[in-house]
Amino acid sequence: MTTTPKRVPVACGAGAWTRLPQWSFAFLLACAVAACGGGGGTSGTPAANPSSSTAPSAVAGDANAVPIYVDGGASASTSAIPNAIFTDIEICAPGSSSNCAIIHHVLVDTGSVGLRLLASAVNTANAALLGALPQASTAAGSVVGECLPFVSGVAWGGVRLVDLHWASAGYNGNAALNLPIQVIGDTDPRVAATPSSCTGQGTPLQSASTLGGNGVVGIGLFAQDCGATCAQVAAPIYYQCAGAGAGSCSAIAMPVAQQIPNPVSAMASDNNGSLISLPAGAAPQASGLLVLGIGTRANNALPSASAVLQTDAGGYFTASFNGNTLPRSFIDSGSSANFMPTTGTVSLPACASGSLAGTGYLCPASSVTLIATSTGQSATSATANVLVVNANSAVAANPGYNVIPGLAADGGRLGSNPTLDLGASFFFGRTIATLIENQSAPGFSVNGPAFGYTP
């Protein structure tokens, strides 16, 4: 169980996605919420849907509208994960309509790229499916493995091909066919053992309890999970594995076309980006939509009041926040809280007592709304109100709630760089758009990589 916020950046080089998913921060409150009477989260009145003035017009059932939910996770009754945003995904053996599996509680992450599923979750859903998924290969007799570092460790597994059907059973909407994905904990003997150069980057994350879900669907700003650098250098990310045992895998340069892609950009249509809409307010649970495509249909227009920020090649913009200049700032649905410096014009101390003492969560004297003034590339700029609540008070006032907007944590640096991480706390009551690199969309004055968000 993670009890303090940590960041582990990976340098994939200019032009690549150089930042890792932040979603494992969700574990910071898991024990504390259970101790405060919580987790269950299936009763009570759901929060209201966002108004039409701040959300796209898509509704559940539209071909490009994927239901998302915040319910504390699969183990909410004993160890809830507040603010974690999940979806359900159906995968099938390529070309099959019957050999399929629905994977529940897959984390939705705008801070990473690629679909990654636990082999255990796939096998639980359909024991016959994993063996039917073709394995990626770069040479005869070999298969491809991938080592992706995360906050709490590293995800190791094989790369296989699936037909991805967004959402679950009976959903006849968008699909990404022959999609390379990472199968974490793949049982094929050639990738079953983790190479030492991968374990050296952290503890392997091979279970739902360490991942925080049955997988993660990375729908971030970039088209591939590593990009040009991994195509040029044999970084310890992609591996060629030819025999059994950890010593049989060697790091390789992986052509961009063979890397794990963004599952949005891999679709035939509605592939320039996505929008996430979630209701405002604390609640036992919440439901919303992940809308595929931006301005590609009548139902996925960028809301007219949206601010636009074009990021740099690493996915960052500069935020001026609480008297600090933070040049490596970003927006990330995978972070359960907003991570920020504790010092500034307004003191934002970490919780020193109560159930959250020592976790890194912030407990200012009272709730405060601070303004982030951000500057991006191509002269884009925007402001945003950022709520910071006293985490102890918010948890105590909302027992059993899995949605707690305004949660913030001490995490104002990414490596040696000052940062503001606008996590899931920032998403509630807003529509957040993610425009993929080199793509355009109506309402955006710039090409991606860029974010858009409503006030």
N, C-alpha and C positions, 0 to 999 in steps of 0.2 A: 504494500500500500504506500503510495507516494504521500509524504506529509509536508514537504516543502517544495516550492516552485523551483524548477531547474530548466535550463535551456542548453541544447547541444546543437549548435549550428554546424552545417556541413558545407564546405567550400567546393561547389561544383563548377565555379568559374563564372566569369562574366557571360551574361546571356542565358544562364541556366537558372533553374529554381534553386537558389542557394540557401533557402531557409527550410527548416524541417517542420512537420506538423506539430502543433502545440496542443493537440487534443488530450494528451494524457495528463495535462494539468487538471482535468476534471476530477481526478481522484482526491484532490486536496480536501474536499468537504465530505467525502463518502462516509467515513466513520462518524464525523461530527453530526451530520444530519440524522443518522440512525440514532445517535445518542439523544437527540432533541425530539424524538418521537416520530421519526419520519421514514420516509421512503416510499410507502405504499402508493399513494398518489393516483388512485383510480376513482376517487370520489370527489365531490365538490363541484362547483360551477366553473366550467372552462372559461378562460379569458376570451373577450370578444375578438372577432377577427379585425385585422387592420381595415381602415376605411378605404373606399375605392379611390380616394384622392391620393393615397400614399402607397397603393399596391396595384400590381397588374390585375387585369380582369379575369385571368385564368381561374378555373374552378376545378375541384377534384373530378376526375373523369375525362378532362381534356387530354388529348394525346400527348401533350408536352408538360402536363402538370403532375408532379410526383408528390404524393403525401409525405410529409415529414412530421416528427413528433418529439416531444420532450416529456419523458415519463420516468426518469430516474435510472433507466437501464433495465437489463434483464433480471438483475438481482435487487431491484428497488426495495423489496420488502425487508431486506437485511442490510443492504449497503448501497444506498442511492447515490447517483452521480448527478447533482443538480446542473441544470442548464445544458447538459449534453444533448445535441441534436442528432436524431436518428432517422433512418429510413429503412424500408424493406426492399430487397432487390431479388429479382429472379435471374438465375443463370441457367443456361442449358448447354449441353454438348453442341458444338457447332453443327448447324443444320437440323437439329432435332427439336421436335415440339413436345416430346414425351419424357426424355431423359433430362429432367430439370430439377432444380431445388430453389426454394424460397429461403433466403437468409434474412433473418430479422435482426434488428438492433445493429445496423451498420452505421457507424458514425459519419456524419456529413461534414466534410472538411474543406473550406476554401483556402486553407494554408498548405495543401499538398496536392500532388497530382497522381492519379492512378487508383484503380480498384484493387484492394488487398483484402483477402478473406482468409479466415482460419480454416485449415484443412479439417479440423475437428467439427466446425460448424457445417461445412459442406457434407461431411460424412454422416452427421446426425440427421441432416435434412434428406439425404439420398445417398445411401451407401454405394450405389452403383455409378454415381456420377463422376467422382474424381478420376477414376481409372479411364474414363471415356474422354477426358479432356486432353487434347494434344499438347505435348510439351514443346516449348520453344527450344531450338537447337541451332548452334553455329557450326557444327561439324558432325560427321557421321559418328554415331555411338555416344554422342555427348548431349547433355541438356543444359539449359541456362538456369542459374540460380541468381537471386538478388539479395543483397544485404542493404537494408535501408535503416540508417540510424534515426531513432526517435528520442524524445525527451528522457524516457526512463530506461532506454536500452536500444536494442536493434531488432528489427524484424527480418528473419531469414526464411527463405522458402523458394520453391521453384516457380518458374514462369510458365503459365499454361494459357491456352486459348479458350474463350467461352463466347457464347452469344449472350449479351447482357440485355435483359428486358427490365427497364426501369419499373419500380414498384413491384407488386406481387401478383398473386393468381388472378386471372381474368382481366389483367390490364393489357390493353391492345394498343399501347402507345409506342413511344420511341424506343429504338433498340440500337445497340452497337454490336455489330456482328464480327466474329473472329477477333475478339478483343484480347490482347495480351493482359493478363492480370498476375499479381503475385499471390501464390497460395502459401500462406505462412504455416510452417510446420508440415510441408509436403512430405508424404511418407515414401516417395520414390527413393530407393537406396542411394542413388547418386547425389541427392540433395538433402537426405535425411539428417546428416551431420553438419553442423555449422562450422565453416572454416575458421581457423584461429585468427586470421586477419579481420574477420567479422566480429567474433566474440571479443576481440581486443577493443572494439568500439563501444562495448557495453553489454549488459546482460540480455540474452535473447528474450524476446517477448513473444511467447508462443501460446498464450491462453487468453480467454475472454477476460479473466480477472486482471491480467496485466495490461491488456490492450484497452480495456474499457468498453469493449463491444465485440461483436462477432466479426468485425472487419472495419475498414475505413474506406470511404469513397472520396477520393481527392479530386475536387472540381475547381482547382485553383487557377491562377493566371496564365499558366503555361501549357503548351501542347504535349510535352513529354515530361517525365519525372526527373530527368537530369540534363538532357539537351546536348549541345555541341561538345562540351568538355568531355563527357563520358564517351563520345564518339572518337575523340582524339587521344585520350589517355586511358590506360588500364587502371582506373581508380578502383578501390575496393568496394565497388557498388555492384557491378555485374560480373558474373563468374561463368566459366565453362567447366562443367563437371562431367568427367568421363568414367568414373568408377566409384565404388562404395568407399565411404570414409571421408572424414574432413579433409584429408590431404589430397583428395582427388580433384578438388576445385581450384581453379586459377583465375585471378582477376583478369578481365579482358576489356578492351575497348568495344563498345556496343554501338553500332550504327543507329542514328537517330530513328530511322524508320522501324527498327526492331525493339526500341525501348518501350516501356510501359507507357501508354498514352493517357491523356486526359479523356475519361469516358464521355465527356460532352463533345470535345472536338473530334472524337472518333466516329460520331454519328454522321449519317448522310445529310441530315437537315437539322435545323435548330441547334447548330453547333458552334456558334460564335461566343457563347457564354451562358450565364444562368442568373436567375434572380431567386433570392430567398425572402419569403415573407412570413413573419411570425407575429402573433398578437402581443400587445403590451400588458404589463402588470404581472405581479406575483400570482401563482396559481399552483394547484396540485399537479396539473399537467397542461400541456398546450399542444395544439396541432396547427400546422401551416402547410405551405407549399414550397417545393423547389420547382421553379418554372424553367424549363429548358429553352434556350434561345433568348435573345434580346432583340425585340423589334422584328422578328422573323414572321410573326403572326399578329393578328389583331389583339390577342390575349396576353402578349408578353412585352408590351411597350414599357420602356423605362419611364417611371412616373415623372411628370413634368417638373416637379419641384426638386428633383434629385441633384445633389452636388456630384461633381466628377473630379476624380484625381487619377492622373496617369502616373504609374509607378516607374521606378528605374528598372534596369535589367534584372535586378534581384527581387523585385516585388515590393520595394519600399518607397515611402514618401517621408518628408520631414514634417513633424508636428511640433508646434509651439504649445506647451501644455503646462499649466500651473507654474509658470516661471522658468520652465526648462525647454531647451531646444533639443529635439529628439529625432535625429536624422535617419534612424532605421525603424520607422514605424510602419505598421501594417494592420490589415483587417483580417480576422481569422475566426471562422465559426467553430473551429476545433478547440479553441481555448474556452474553458468554462467561465472564466472571469476576464476582466480587463486588467492587464498587467502594466504597471506604471511605477515611476520613482516615488519613494515615500517622502522625499523632501521637495520643497518648493515654496511658493507663496502661501499655500495652505498646507499645514502639516497633515500627512496621511499615515499615521503610525500603524505598524502591524499589531494585530491583536495580541496583547500581553497577558490576558487572563481569559477565563471562560473556556468553553469547549474548543475554541479555535486558536488558543494560545500556541504559538510555535509553528503554526501551519503556513505563515506567510500572508494570510488574508489580512485585509486592512480594516481597522476599527477607528475611523475618525470620531471626534466627539459627537458629531451628528451627521446625518446624510447631507451631502453637498453636491451640487451640480457645477462642474467646471467646463470651460470652453476649450476645445482643441481647435486651433487654427492651423490648418495643414497646407503644405505647398508640395505640388508634384511636378512632374516633367511638363514641358510644353506650356509653361505659365498657367497650369491648372492650380486652383486653390479652392479651399472649402473650410467651413467651420462646422462643428458638431458639439452638442451638449452631451457631456459624459457624466452620468450619475455615479457617485461613489457612496455606498451605504456602509454603515457600521455592520460588519458581517455577523458579529455575535448577536446584535439586536435583530437583524433581518431574519436570521435562522430561528431565533427564539420566538419571534412574532408570527412565524409562518410554519408551524410544525407540520411535517408531512408534505410540504411543498417541494416540488422538483423544479419549479421555475422561480428564480430569485434574481430579477434584474438588478444591476448595480453592484454585484459582487466584484471586488477588486482585490488585487494581490500585489505584493512586492516583487516586481520583476522588470525593473526599468532599464535593464541592459540586455543586449543580445551579443554575447561574447564581450568585447570591449566597447561596444557601441550603445549609446543611450537609445531607448526605444519606448514607444507606446504601442502595446498590443491590444487592439480593440477586438475583444473576443465575443463569445456568445451573449454576454451581458449587453453588448452594444446592439445586438440583432433584434431584441424584443421590441415590438412596436414600430419597426422599420422594414423597408424593403432594401436589401443590399444586392447590388448587381456586381458580377465579376465578368469582365470582358477579357477574353483570352488574347494572348499576344498575337499581334499582326491582324487582328480581326477588327471590324468596324460594326457600329450599330446606330440606328436612329436615336438621337438624344445624347449621344457621346460626341463631343467636339474633337476627340482624339481617337487614335487606334489603341488597342490593347498592347501591353497589359495596363488595365485601368479598373478602378472601382467606381461605382456610383452608389449613392445612398440617399434616402429621404431624411428630412430633419427629425 
